[in-house]
């Protein structure tokens, strides 16, 4: 249900399943290569038949919230959206303005058990998910 240019923001504690969810999104878009967390590189890109999938992880930038907007701008994630890429960002809830605002979906994942997670959805397209 995502459209090119959509922003998806994933929030939740370490180990909540954010990268796993990105892997699922990538598979649904036809990505066959390995999808891993870009914690150290900050951004990974994958080709899909519909548009580029850009996967960002802002965890390392959260330590300095005052510089986050500048660092996010350097990554070019906002521009990738305007170029009609799917942009999925882990730890992006504090960088919404720098990411261009108006997320299609915000997924907040909570760990409720060893193998259980609860997802809370918001954003302008959240109601489209059954």
PyMOL commands that set and color helices and strands:
alter all, ss='L'
color gray80, all
select helices_A, chain A and resi 18-28+59-61+65-75+77-82+93-95+126-128
alter helices_A, ss='H'
color red, helices_A
select strands_A, chain A and resi 7-12+43-46+53-57+86-90+105-113+116-122
alter strands_A, ss='S'
color yellow, strands_A
deselect
rebuild
show_as cartoon
